Amino acid sequence: MHASDIAVNVPTVTVHDPVALAVRVMAVSRLPGLVVVDERSRPHLVLPGTQVLRLAVPGAYQEDPALARAVDEEHADHFWQELGDLTVGDCAPRRPVKPVTVRADATLLEVAALMARLHSPLVAVVDEDGVLLGAVTLERLITSLAVFGHVD
């Protein structure tokens, strides 16, 4: 079985999209992360959900837990809605990061090894030109391995 056999279509965002939209896309689609694409539909970044959360949480709160504790419950529940015009690109890692991708013909072992090595619950599946075809989620991979790899 190949990555393309279990890949699913996923909504994507760009570096120009607001962080609040990225959070909503991930939540509504119930994804473990996001694929950020360029203008040619090539993965620019593949962000695990924890990294998407890092985009939404202001740095001061990440660096100082006491500051986060000082915010009352009402405001703490809505902090991410106060991101204003911040875009994914504004908050993305500054140093270049190679997106977590595999070619369509990658085996499930290759996908699993990549996910494990990079701690990514989402892998973008690309064609020979690097254009996004879909993505493999950790849940989809584990289910495929459990169901199709089971021998009685």
DSSP file with accessible surface (Angstrom, degrees, kcal/mol):
  #  RESIDUE AA STRUCTURE BP1 BP2  ACC     N-H-->O    O-->H-N    N-H-->O    O-->H-N    TCO  KAPPA ALPHA  PHI   PSI    X-CA   Y-CA   Z-CA
    1    1 A M              0   0  100      0, 0.0   107,-0.9     0, 0.0     2,-0.2   0.000 360.0 360.0 360.0 144.0    0.0    0.0    0.0
    2    2 A H  B >>  -A  107   0A  81    105,-0.2     3,-1.4   106,-0.1     4,-0.7  -0.715 360.0-106.6-112.7 164.4    1.2    3.5   -0.8
    3    3 A A  H >> S+     0   0    0    103,-2.6     4,-1.2   100,-0.3     3,-1.2   0.877 119.4  58.2 -55.1 -40.6    0.8    6.9    0.8
    4    4 A S  H 34 S+     0   0   58    100,-2.2    -1,-0.3     1,-0.3   101,-0.1   0.776  97.4  62.9 -64.3 -23.6   -1.5    7.9   -2.1
    5    5 A D  H <4 S+     0   0   92     -3,-1.4    -1,-0.3    99,-0.3    -2,-0.2   0.760 116.6  27.0 -71.7 -26.7   -3.8    5.0   -1.2
    6    6 A I  H << S+     0   0    4     -3,-1.2   131,-0.3    -4,-0.7    -2,-0.2   0.409  92.9 118.1-116.6   0.8   -4.6    6.4    2.2
    7    7 A A     <  -     0   0   25     -4,-1.2     2,-0.3    -5,-0.2   129,-0.2  -0.372  47.1-156.3 -68.1 146.3   -4.1   10.1    1.6
    8    8 A V  B     -B  135   0B  45    127,-2.8   127,-2.2    -2,-0.1     2,-0.3  -0.885  25.0-101.4-120.2 153.4   -7.2   12.3    2.1
    9    9 A N        -     0   0  148     -2,-0.3   125,-0.1   125,-0.2   124,-0.0  -0.582  44.6-170.6 -70.2 134.6   -7.9   15.7    0.7
   10   10 A V        -     0   0   20     -2,-0.3     2,-0.1    21,-0.0    24,-0.0  -0.970  25.5-113.0-128.6 144.6   -7.3   18.4    3.3
   11   11 A P        -     0   0   53      0, 0.0    24,-0.5     0, 0.0     2,-0.3  -0.473  39.3-156.9 -69.2 149.9   -8.0   22.1    3.4
   12   12 A T  E     -e   35   0C  53     -2,-0.1     2,-0.3    22,-0.1    24,-0.2  -0.785  10.7-152.7-124.1 167.8   -4.9   24.2    3.3
   13   13 A V  E     -e   36   0C   2     22,-1.8    24,-2.7    -2,-0.3     2,-0.3  -0.861  12.3-135.5-130.6 168.8   -3.8   27.7    4.3
   14   14 A T    >   -     0   0   41     -2,-0.3     3,-1.4    22,-0.2    74,-0.4  -0.754  32.6-103.1-118.0 170.9   -1.2   30.0    3.0
   15   15 A V  T 3  S+     0   0   36     22,-0.4    74,-2.7    -2,-0.3    75,-0.4   0.701 121.2  59.2 -66.5 -15.8    1.3   32.2    4.8
   16   16 A H  T 3  S+     0   0  146     72,-0.2    -1,-0.3    71,-0.1    -3,-0.0   0.578  84.3 100.0 -88.8 -11.2   -0.9   35.2    3.9
   17   17 A D  S <  S-     0   0   44     -3,-1.4    71,-2.7     1,-0.1    72,-0.3  -0.477  83.7-100.8 -76.8 147.4   -4.0   33.8    5.8
   18   18 A P  B  >  -G   87   0D  57      0, 0.0     4,-1.9     0, 0.0     3,-0.3  -0.339  23.6-125.4 -64.2 146.9   -4.8   35.0    9.3
   19   19 A V  H  > S+     0   0    0     67,-2.3     4,-2.5     1,-0.2     5,-0.2   0.895 111.5  59.4 -59.3 -39.7   -3.8   32.8   12.2
   20   20 A A  H  > S+     0   0   18     66,-0.4     4,-2.2    64,-0.2    -1,-0.2   0.898 105.2  49.3 -58.9 -38.3   -7.4   32.8   13.4
   21   21 A L  H  > S+     0   0   65     -3,-0.3     4,-3.0     2,-0.2    -1,-0.2   0.922 108.5  53.1 -66.0 -42.3   -8.5   31.3   10.1
   22   22 A A  H  X S+     0   0    1     -4,-1.9     4,-2.3     1,-0.2    -2,-0.2   0.921 109.2  48.8 -59.2 -43.3   -5.8   28.6   10.3
   23   23 A V  H  X S+     0   0   32     -4,-2.5     4,-2.5     1,-0.2    -1,-0.2   0.929 112.8  48.1 -63.0 -43.2   -7.0   27.6   13.8
   24   24 A R  H  X S+     0   0  122     -4,-2.2     4,-3.2    -5,-0.2     5,-0.3   0.912 109.4  52.5 -64.8 -42.3  -10.6   27.4   12.5
   25   25 A V  H  X S+     0   0   25     -4,-3.0     4,-2.0     1,-0.2    -1,-0.2   0.938 112.3  45.7 -59.2 -45.9   -9.6   25.3    9.5
   26   26 A M  H  <>S+     0   0   39     -4,-2.3     5,-2.2    -5,-0.2     4,-0.5   0.931 116.6  44.9 -63.6 -43.6   -7.8   22.8   11.6
   27   27 A A  H ><5S+     0   0   66     -4,-2.5     3,-1.0     2,-0.2    -2,-0.2   0.947 114.4  45.8 -67.2 -49.9  -10.7   22.7   14.2
   28   28 A V  H 3<5S+     0   0  123     -4,-3.2    -1,-0.2     1,-0.3    -2,-0.2   0.879 117.4  44.6 -63.6 -35.9  -13.6   22.4   11.7
   29   29 A S  T 3<5S-     0   0   47     -4,-2.0    -1,-0.3    -5,-0.3    -2,-0.2   0.473 105.0-130.4 -86.8  -4.1  -11.7   19.8    9.7
   30   30 A R  T < 5 +     0   0  219     -3,-1.0    -3,-0.2    -4,-0.5    -4,-0.1   0.906  49.5 162.4  54.6  47.7  -10.7   17.9   12.8
   31   31 A L      < -     0   0   23     -5,-2.2    -1,-0.2    -6,-0.2    91,-0.1  -0.709  48.3-136.6 -98.0 150.5   -7.1   17.8   11.6
   32   32 A P  S    S-     0   0   43      0, 0.0    17,-2.9     0, 0.0     2,-0.3   0.367  85.8 -19.6 -83.4   6.1   -4.0   17.0   13.7
   33   33 A G  E    S- F   0  48C   0     15,-0.3     2,-0.3    16,-0.2    -2,-0.1  -0.966  74.4 -93.6 177.0-169.0   -2.2   19.8   12.0
   34   34 A L  E     - F   0  47C   1     13,-2.6    13,-3.0    -2,-0.3     2,-0.6  -0.980  12.8-139.2-136.5 147.9   -2.2   22.0    8.9
   35   35 A V  E     -eF  12  46C   1    -24,-0.5   -22,-1.8    -2,-0.3     2,-0.6  -0.925  18.3-158.6-103.4 122.7   -0.6   22.1    5.5
   36   36 A V  E     -eF  13  45C   0      9,-3.1     8,-4.0    -2,-0.6     9,-1.9  -0.914  16.9-166.9-101.5 120.2    0.6   25.6    4.5
   37   37 A V  E     - F   0  43C   9    -24,-2.7   -22,-0.4    -2,-0.6     2,-0.1  -0.722  14.7-129.5-109.8 160.2    0.9   25.8    0.7
   38   38 A D    >   -     0   0   39      4,-2.3     3,-1.9    -2,-0.3    -1,-0.1  -0.271  48.8 -80.1 -91.5-173.3    2.5   28.3   -1.7
   39   39 A E  T 3  S+     0   0  163      1,-0.3    -1,-0.0     2,-0.1    -2,-0.0   0.663 130.9  53.4 -67.2 -13.8    0.9   29.8   -4.7
   40   40 A R  T 3  S-     0   0  141      2,-0.2    -1,-0.3     0, 0.0     0, 0.0   0.162 119.9-105.7-105.1  17.6    1.5   26.7   -6.8
   41   41 A S  S <  S+     0   0   63     -3,-1.9    91,-2.9     1,-0.2    -2,-0.1   0.761  75.4 140.2  63.1  30.3   -0.1   24.3   -4.2
   42   42 A R        -     0   0   74     89,-0.2    -4,-2.3    84,-0.1    -1,-0.2  -0.859  62.8-101.7-100.1 136.1    3.3   23.0   -3.0
   43   43 A P  E     +F   37   0C  16      0, 0.0    -6,-0.3     0, 0.0     3,-0.1  -0.343  39.6 174.0 -59.2 126.9    3.7   22.5    0.7
   44   44 A H  E    S-     0   0C  93     -8,-4.0     2,-0.3     1,-0.5    53,-0.2   0.749  72.2  -0.1 -97.4 -40.3    5.6   25.3    2.3
   45   45 A L  E     -F   36   0C  10     -9,-1.9    -9,-3.1    54,-0.1     2,-0.5  -0.986  54.2-153.8-145.7 148.5    5.1   24.1    5.9
   46   46 A V  E     -F   35   0C  11     -2,-0.3   -11,-0.2   -11,-0.2    54,-0.1  -0.983  24.5-165.6-122.3 113.0    3.4   21.1    7.5
   47   47 A L  E     -F   34   0C   8    -13,-3.0   -13,-2.6    -2,-0.5     5,-0.1  -0.897  14.1-137.9-107.0 119.0    2.5   22.2   11.0
   48   48 A P  E >>  -F   33   0C  22      0, 0.0     4,-1.8     0, 0.0     3,-1.2  -0.326  38.0-101.5 -60.9 157.9    1.5   19.7   13.7
   49   49 A G  H 3> S+     0   0   15    -17,-2.9     4,-2.5     1,-0.3     5,-0.2   0.840 123.0  58.5 -53.6 -36.7   -1.4   21.0   15.8
   50   50 A T  H 3> S+     0   0   97    -18,-0.3     4,-1.7     1,-0.2    -1,-0.3   0.867 106.4  48.8 -64.5 -31.9    0.9   22.0   18.7
   51   51 A Q  H <> S+     0   0   72     -3,-1.2     4,-1.3     2,-0.2    -1,-0.2   0.845 108.2  53.1 -75.9 -32.7    2.8   24.3   16.3
   52   52 A V  H  X S+     0   0    2     -4,-1.8     4,-1.3     2,-0.2     3,-0.4   0.923 108.2  51.9 -64.4 -40.7   -0.5   25.8   15.0
   53   53 A L  H  X S+     0   0  102     -4,-2.5     4,-2.0     1,-0.2     3,-0.4   0.899 103.6  57.1 -61.5 -38.3   -1.3   26.4   18.7
   54   54 A R  H  < S+     0   0  141     -4,-1.7    -1,-0.2     1,-0.2    -2,-0.2   0.839 102.9  55.6 -62.1 -31.7    2.1   28.2   19.0
   55   55 A L  H  < S+     0   0   10     -4,-1.3    -1,-0.2    -3,-0.4    -2,-0.2   0.868 112.3  42.4 -64.2 -36.5    1.0   30.5   16.2
   56   56 A A  H  < S+     0   0    2     -4,-1.3    -2,-0.2    -3,-0.4    -1,-0.2   0.733  98.5  78.1 -86.9 -24.8   -2.1   31.5   18.2
   57   57 A V  S  < S-     0   0   31     -4,-2.0     5,-0.1     1,-0.1    23,-0.0  -0.772  88.6-116.9 -91.0 119.1   -0.6   31.9   21.7
   58   58 A P    >>  -     0   0   50      0, 0.0     4,-1.4     0, 0.0     3,-1.1  -0.231  23.3-120.4 -53.3 139.8    1.2   35.1   22.1
   59   59 A G  H 3> S+     0   0   34      1,-0.3     4,-2.4     2,-0.2     5,-0.2   0.820 108.8  62.8 -54.0 -36.4    4.9   34.6   22.8
   60   60 A A  H 3> S+     0   0   53      1,-0.2     4,-1.6     2,-0.2    -1,-0.3   0.894 104.9  47.1 -60.4 -37.8    4.8   36.3   26.2
   61   61 A Y  H <4 S+     0   0   77     -3,-1.1     7,-0.3     1,-0.2    -1,-0.2   0.833 111.3  51.4 -72.8 -32.3    2.3   33.7   27.5
   62   62 A Q  H  < S+     0   0   66     -4,-1.4    -2,-0.2     1,-0.2    -1,-0.2   0.878 114.8  42.6 -68.6 -37.9    4.4   30.9   26.2
   63   63 A E  H  < S+     0   0  165     -4,-2.4    -2,-0.2     1,-0.2    -1,-0.2   0.741 120.0  40.8 -81.4 -25.4    7.6   32.2   27.8
   64   64 A D    >X  -     0   0   75     -4,-1.6     4,-1.6    -5,-0.2     3,-0.8  -0.806  56.8-176.6-131.5  93.4    6.0   33.2   31.2
   65   65 A P  H 3> S+     0   0   78      0, 0.0     4,-2.2     0, 0.0     5,-0.2   0.824  86.7  61.7 -57.6 -30.0    3.5   30.7   32.7
   66   66 A A  H 3> S+     0   0   46      1,-0.2     4,-1.2     2,-0.2    -5,-0.1   0.887 101.9  51.5 -65.2 -36.5    2.9   33.2   35.6
   67   67 A L  H <> S+     0   0   68     -3,-0.8     4,-0.6    -7,-0.2     3,-0.4   0.923 108.8  50.3 -64.9 -42.2    1.6   35.8   33.1
   68   68 A A  H >< S+     0   0   46     -4,-1.6     3,-1.0    -7,-0.3    -2,-0.2   0.895 108.5  53.1 -63.9 -37.3   -0.8   33.2   31.6
   69   69 A R  H 3< S+     0   0  189     -4,-2.2    -1,-0.2     1,-0.2    -2,-0.2   0.777 100.4  63.0 -67.0 -25.9   -2.1   32.4   35.1
   70   70 A A  H 3< S+     0   0   79     -4,-1.2     2,-0.4    -3,-0.4    -1,-0.2   0.675  82.1  93.9 -75.7 -14.8   -2.7   36.1   35.7
   71   71 A V  S << S-     0   0   41     -3,-1.0     5,-0.0    -4,-0.6    -3,-0.0  -0.638  82.7-117.7 -82.1 130.5   -5.3   36.3   33.0
   72   72 A D     >  -     0   0   84     -2,-0.4     4,-2.6     1,-0.1     3,-0.2  -0.203  25.9-107.2 -66.7 159.2   -8.9   35.7   34.2
   73   73 A E  H  > S+     0   0  152      1,-0.2     4,-1.8     2,-0.2     5,-0.1   0.876 115.0  56.0 -57.1 -43.8  -10.9   32.8   32.9
   74   74 A E  H  4 S+     0   0  137      1,-0.2     4,-0.3     2,-0.2    -1,-0.2   0.934 115.7  36.9 -57.8 -46.2  -13.2   34.8   30.7
   75   75 A H  H >4 S+     0   0   91     -3,-0.2     3,-1.3     1,-0.2     4,-0.3   0.845 111.0  61.1 -76.3 -32.2  -10.4   36.4   28.8
   76   76 A A  H >< S+     0   0   35     -4,-2.6     3,-0.7     1,-0.3     4,-0.2   0.836  99.8  56.1 -64.1 -31.7   -8.2   33.3   28.8
   77   77 A D  T 3< S+     0   0   97     -4,-1.8    -1,-0.3     1,-0.2    -2,-0.2   0.625 115.1  37.8 -74.8 -12.8  -10.9   31.4   26.8
   78   78 A H  T X  S+     0   0   85     -3,-1.3     3,-1.4    -4,-0.3     4,-0.4   0.217  76.0 116.0-124.1  15.3  -10.8   34.0   24.0
   79   79 A F  G X  S+     0   0   59     -3,-0.7     3,-1.6    -4,-0.3    -2,-0.1   0.856  74.3  57.1 -56.6 -37.0   -7.1   34.9   23.8
   80   80 A W  G >  S+     0   0   55      1,-0.3     3,-1.0    -4,-0.2    -1,-0.3   0.736  95.5  64.6 -72.5 -19.1   -6.8   33.6   20.2
   81   81 A Q  G <  S+     0   0  112     -3,-1.4     3,-0.4     1,-0.2    -1,-0.3   0.591  92.5  65.7 -77.3  -7.6   -9.6   35.8   18.9
   82   82 A E  G <   +     0   0  132     -3,-1.6    -1,-0.2    -4,-0.4    -2,-0.1   0.105  65.6 108.0 -99.5  21.7   -7.4   38.8   19.7
   83   83 A L    X   -     0   0   18     -3,-1.0     3,-1.7     1,-0.2    -1,-0.2   0.625  58.1-170.7 -76.5 -12.9   -4.8   38.0   17.2
   84   84 A G  T 3   -     0   0   58     -3,-0.4   -64,-0.2     1,-0.2    -1,-0.2  -0.326  62.0 -15.3  62.5-131.0   -5.8   40.8   14.9
   85   85 A D  T 3  S+     0   0  155    -67,-0.1    -1,-0.2    -2,-0.1     2,-0.1   0.238  90.6 139.2 -94.6  12.6   -4.2   40.8   11.5
   86   86 A L    <   -     0   0   72     -3,-1.7   -67,-2.3   -68,-0.1   -66,-0.4  -0.362  38.5-153.8 -60.4 132.9   -1.4   38.4   12.3
   87   87 A T  B  >  -G   18   0D  31    -69,-0.3     4,-1.3   -68,-0.1     5,-0.2  -0.625  29.3-106.9-103.2 167.2   -0.9   36.0    9.5
   88   88 A V  H >> S+     0   0    1    -71,-2.7     4,-1.4   -74,-0.4     3,-0.5   0.913 123.0  53.4 -56.8 -41.6    0.5   32.5    9.4
   89   89 A G  H 34 S+     0   0   20    -74,-2.7    -1,-0.2   -72,-0.3   -73,-0.1   0.862 103.0  56.7 -64.0 -35.0    3.6   33.9    7.8
   90   90 A D  H 34 S+     0   0   77    -75,-0.4    -1,-0.2     1,-0.2    -2,-0.2   0.826 119.0  31.8 -62.8 -32.4    4.0   36.4   10.6
   91   91 A C  H << S+     0   0   39     -4,-1.3    -2,-0.2    -3,-0.5    -1,-0.2   0.483  93.9 110.8-106.5  -7.5    4.1   33.7   13.2
   92   92 A A  S  < S-     0   0   10     -4,-1.4    -5,-0.0    -5,-0.2    -3,-0.0  -0.233  85.6 -74.0 -67.6 160.2    5.7   30.8   11.3
   93   93 A P        -     0   0   57      0, 0.0    -1,-0.2     0, 0.0     4,-0.2  -0.254  38.7-142.5 -54.5 137.6    9.2   29.6   12.2
   94   94 A R  S    S+     0   0  186     -3,-0.1    -2,-0.1     2,-0.1     3,-0.0   0.838  81.6  70.5 -74.7 -35.4   11.8   32.1   11.0
   95   95 A R  S    S-     0   0  191      1,-0.1     2,-0.0     0, 0.0     0, 0.0  -0.633 102.2 -95.0 -84.0 143.3   14.4   29.6   10.0
   96   96 A P        -     0   0  130      0, 0.0     2,-0.4     0, 0.0    -1,-0.1  -0.335  42.3-166.4 -59.3 132.5   13.6   27.6    6.9
   97   97 A V        -     0   0   65    -53,-0.2     3,-0.0    -4,-0.2     0, 0.0  -0.992  21.2-125.2-123.5 127.8   12.0   24.3    7.7
   98   98 A K        -     0   0  170     -2,-0.4   -52,-0.1     1,-0.1   -54,-0.1  -0.559  35.9-114.8 -70.1 128.0   11.6   21.5    5.1
   99   99 A P        -     0   0   31      0, 0.0     2,-1.1     0, 0.0    -1,-0.1  -0.327  26.6-107.8 -65.6 149.1    7.9   20.5    4.9
  100  100 A V        +     0   0   17    -54,-0.1    24,-2.5    22,-0.1     2,-0.3  -0.670  63.5 150.0 -79.3  99.4    7.1   17.0    6.1
  101  101 A T  E     -c  124   0B  37     -2,-1.1     2,-0.3    22,-0.2    24,-0.2  -0.933  30.6-170.0-133.9 155.7    6.3   15.4    2.7
  102  102 A V  E     -c  125   0B  16     22,-2.2    24,-2.6    -2,-0.3     2,-0.1  -0.962  32.5-106.6-135.2 155.7    6.4   12.1    1.0
  103  103 A R  E >   -c  126   0B 126     -2,-0.3     3,-2.0    22,-0.2  -100,-0.3  -0.416  37.7-105.9 -75.6 160.2    5.9   11.1   -2.6
  104  104 A A  T 3  S+     0   0   24     22,-1.4  -100,-2.2     1,-0.3   -99,-0.3   0.805 118.8  54.8 -58.7 -29.4    2.7    9.4   -3.6
  105  105 A D  T 3  S+     0   0   99   -102,-0.2    -1,-0.3  -103,-0.2    22,-0.0   0.372  78.0 126.1 -91.4   9.6    4.5    6.0   -4.0
  106  106 A A    <   -     0   0    5     -3,-2.0  -103,-2.6     1,-0.1  -102,-0.2  -0.363  61.9-119.5 -64.8 143.0    6.0    6.0   -0.5
  107  107 A T  B  >  -A    2   0A  57   -105,-0.2     4,-2.1     1,-0.1  -105,-0.2  -0.359  22.2-109.5 -77.8 165.2    5.2    2.9    1.5
  108  108 A L  H  > S+     0   0   17   -107,-0.9     4,-2.9     1,-0.2     5,-0.2   0.849 121.0  57.6 -65.0 -31.0    3.3    3.1    4.7
  109  109 A L  H  > S+     0   0  135      2,-0.2     4,-2.8     1,-0.2    -1,-0.2   0.922 105.6  49.7 -63.7 -40.7    6.5    2.1    6.5
  110  110 A E  H  > S+     0   0  105      2,-0.2     4,-2.1     1,-0.2    -2,-0.2   0.917 112.5  47.2 -63.2 -41.9    8.2    5.2    5.0
  111  111 A V  H  X S+     0   0    0     -4,-2.1     4,-2.7     2,-0.2    -2,-0.2   0.941 113.6  47.9 -64.1 -47.1    5.3    7.4    6.1
  112  112 A A  H  X S+     0   0   29     -4,-2.9     4,-2.6     1,-0.2     5,-0.2   0.914 111.3  50.2 -61.5 -43.2    5.4    5.9    9.6
  113  113 A A  H  X S+     0   0   45     -4,-2.8     4,-2.7     2,-0.2    -1,-0.2   0.909 111.9  48.2 -63.5 -40.7    9.1    6.3    9.9
  114  114 A L  H  X S+     0   0   17     -4,-2.1     4,-2.6    -5,-0.2     6,-0.3   0.936 111.8  48.8 -66.2 -45.6    8.9   10.0    8.9
  115  115 A M  H  X>S+     0   0   10     -4,-2.7     5,-1.6     1,-0.2     4,-0.9   0.929 114.7  46.0 -58.7 -45.5    6.0   10.7   11.3
  116  116 A A  H  <5S+     0   0   70     -4,-2.6     3,-0.5    -5,-0.2    -2,-0.2   0.930 114.2  46.9 -65.1 -45.1    8.0    9.1   14.1
  117  117 A R  H  <5S+     0   0  161     -4,-2.7    -2,-0.2     1,-0.2    -1,-0.2   0.896 122.5  34.0 -65.6 -39.7   11.3   10.8   13.4
  118  118 A L  H  <5S-     0   0   82     -4,-2.6    -1,-0.2    -5,-0.2    -2,-0.2   0.392 101.8-125.9-100.3   3.3    9.8   14.3   13.0
  119  119 A H  T  <5 +     0   0  162     -4,-0.9    -3,-0.2    -3,-0.5    -4,-0.1   0.897  59.8 147.5  54.4  43.7    7.0   13.9   15.6
  120  120 A S      < -     0   0    4     -5,-1.6    -1,-0.2    -6,-0.3    -2,-0.1  -0.942  42.2-165.6-116.6 122.4    4.4   15.0   13.0
  121  121 A P  S    S+     0   0   31      0, 0.0    17,-2.3     0, 0.0     2,-0.3   0.333  80.4  55.6 -83.7   9.9    0.9   13.6   13.0
  122  122 A L  E     - D   0 137B   1     15,-0.2     2,-0.4   -90,-0.1    15,-0.2  -0.991  61.0-174.9-146.0 130.6    0.4   14.9    9.5
  123  123 A V  E     - D   0 136B   0     13,-2.2    13,-2.8    -2,-0.3     2,-0.3  -0.998  22.1-133.9-128.3 127.9    2.4   14.2    6.3
  124  124 A A  E     -cD 101 135B   0    -24,-2.5   -22,-2.2    -2,-0.4     2,-0.5  -0.619  15.4-145.0 -78.4 137.6    1.7   15.9    3.0
  125  125 A V  E     -cD 102 134B   0      9,-3.1     8,-3.5    -2,-0.3     9,-1.4  -0.919  23.6-175.2-105.8 125.6    1.6   13.6    0.0
  126  126 A V  E     -cD 103 132B  11    -24,-2.6   -22,-1.4    -2,-0.5     6,-0.2  -0.832  21.2-123.5-122.7 157.6    3.0   15.2   -3.2
  127  127 A D    >   -     0   0   32      4,-2.1     3,-2.2    -2,-0.3    -1,-0.1  -0.207  51.4 -80.3 -84.8-174.7    3.4   14.3   -6.8
  128  128 A E  T 3  S+     0   0  134      1,-0.3    -1,-0.1     2,-0.1   -25,-0.0   0.730 132.7  52.3 -64.0 -18.6    6.7   14.2   -8.7
  129  129 A D  T 3  S-     0   0  101      2,-0.1    -1,-0.3     3,-0.0     3,-0.1   0.375 120.1-107.5 -96.0   2.2    6.5   18.0   -9.2
  130  130 A G  S <  S+     0   0   24     -3,-2.2     2,-0.3     1,-0.3    -2,-0.1   0.571  70.1 146.6  84.5   9.6    6.0   18.6   -5.4
  131  131 A V        -     0   0   41    -89,-0.2    -4,-2.1     1,-0.1    -1,-0.3  -0.627  56.5-103.4 -82.8 137.3    2.3   19.6   -5.8
  132  132 A L  E     + D   0 126B  33    -91,-2.9    -6,-0.2    -2,-0.3     3,-0.1  -0.379  40.6 170.7 -63.4 127.7    0.0   18.6   -2.9
  133  133 A L  E     -     0   0B  80     -8,-3.5     2,-0.3     1,-0.4    -7,-0.2   0.644  62.2 -65.5-103.3 -28.9   -2.1   15.5   -3.6
  134  134 A G  E     - D   0 125B   2     -9,-1.4    -9,-3.1  -125,-0.1    -1,-0.4  -0.968  52.9 -94.6 167.4-163.0   -3.4   15.1   -0.1
  135  135 A A  E     -BD   8 124B   0   -127,-2.2  -127,-2.8    -2,-0.3     2,-0.5  -0.985  13.1-135.8-146.1 153.8   -2.2   14.2    3.4
  136  136 A V  E     - D   0 123B   0    -13,-2.8   -13,-2.2    -2,-0.3     2,-0.2  -0.959  23.5-155.2-109.1 123.9   -1.9   11.2    5.6
  137  137 A T  E  >  - D   0 122B  16     -2,-0.5     4,-2.5  -131,-0.3   -15,-0.2  -0.634  27.0-115.8 -92.5 158.3   -2.9   11.7    9.2
  138  138 A L  H  > S+     0   0   78    -17,-2.3     4,-3.0    -2,-0.2     5,-0.3   0.926 117.6  52.4 -57.3 -44.2   -1.6    9.7   12.1
  139  139 A E  H  > S+     0   0  148    -18,-0.3     4,-2.5     1,-0.2     5,-0.2   0.924 110.1  47.6 -59.1 -44.7   -5.1    8.3   12.7
  140  140 A R  H  > S+     0   0  103      2,-0.2     4,-2.4     1,-0.2    -1,-0.2   0.903 113.5  48.2 -64.8 -41.1   -5.5    7.3    9.1
  141  141 A L  H  X S+     0   0    3     -4,-2.5     4,-2.7     2,-0.2     5,-0.2   0.958 113.1  46.3 -64.6 -49.3   -2.0    5.6    9.1
  142  142 A I  H  X S+     0   0   93     -4,-3.0     4,-2.6     1,-0.2     5,-0.2   0.915 113.6  49.3 -61.2 -43.2   -2.6    3.7   12.3
  143  143 A T  H  X S+     0   0   73     -4,-2.5     4,-2.8    -5,-0.3     5,-0.3   0.932 111.5  49.1 -61.9 -44.6   -6.1    2.6   11.2
  144  144 A S  H  X>S+     0   0    7     -4,-2.4     4,-2.3    -5,-0.2     5,-0.6   0.915 112.9  46.8 -62.7 -42.6   -4.7    1.4    7.8
  145  145 A L  H  X5S+     0   0   77     -4,-2.7     4,-1.2     3,-0.2    -1,-0.2   0.920 115.6  45.9 -65.4 -41.4   -1.9   -0.5    9.5
  146  146 A A  H  <5S+     0   0   63     -4,-2.6     4,-0.3    -5,-0.2    -2,-0.2   0.897 121.8  35.2 -68.9 -40.8   -4.3   -2.1   12.0
  147  147 A V  H  <5S+     0   0   94     -4,-2.8     3,-0.4    -5,-0.2    -3,-0.2   0.947 128.2  31.3 -81.2 -50.0   -6.9   -3.1    9.6
  148  148 A F  H  <5S+     0   0  139     -4,-2.3    -3,-0.2    -5,-0.3    -2,-0.2   0.729 120.7  50.4 -85.5 -19.8   -5.0   -4.0    6.4
  149  149 A G  S  <<S+     0   0   52     -4,-1.2     2,-0.4    -5,-0.6    -1,-0.2   0.460  82.7 113.2 -96.0  -1.5   -1.9   -5.3    8.2
  150  150 A H        -     0   0  121     -3,-0.4     2,-0.5    -4,-0.3    -4,-0.0  -0.583  43.8-173.7 -78.0 127.5   -3.8   -7.6   10.6
  151  151 A V              0   0  129     -2,-0.4    -2,-0.0     0, 0.0    -3,-0.0  -0.980 360.0 360.0-121.7 125.0   -3.1  -11.3   10.0
  152  152 A D              0   0  178     -2,-0.5    -2,-0.0     0, 0.0     0, 0.0  -0.644 360.0 360.0 -92.2 360.0   -5.1  -14.0   11.9
